[in-house]
């Protein structure tokens, strides 16, 4: 979170553009996303530790197609 807002926004756009198209049946509804956000917020407020950045990054990279 050390990047300025504009650079972070540009990074988000680049990351989203790099994803493959969503296949039918894989898309989440707004209600699904709100439920997930609520679940994670409650867990954080309860003191449940989140995933460390290094682990989260590894999980994301492992899911991306290998070049």
TASUL-V706314 format. One record per residue. BURIAL is I if it has 9 or more other ideal C-beta (glycine too) atoms within 8 Angstrom, else O. Layout:
((BURIAL) (BURIAL))
//
This chain:
((O) (O) (O) (O) (O) (O) (O) (I) (O) (O) (I) (O) (O) (O) (O) (O) (O) (O) (O) (O) (O) (O) (O) (O) (O) (O) (O) (O) (O) (O) (O) (O) (I) (O) (O) (I) (O) (O) (O) (I) (O) (O) (I) (I) (O) (O) (O) (O) (O) (O) (O) (O) (O) (O) (O) (I) (O) (O) (I) (O) (O) (O) (O) (O) (O) (O) (O))
//
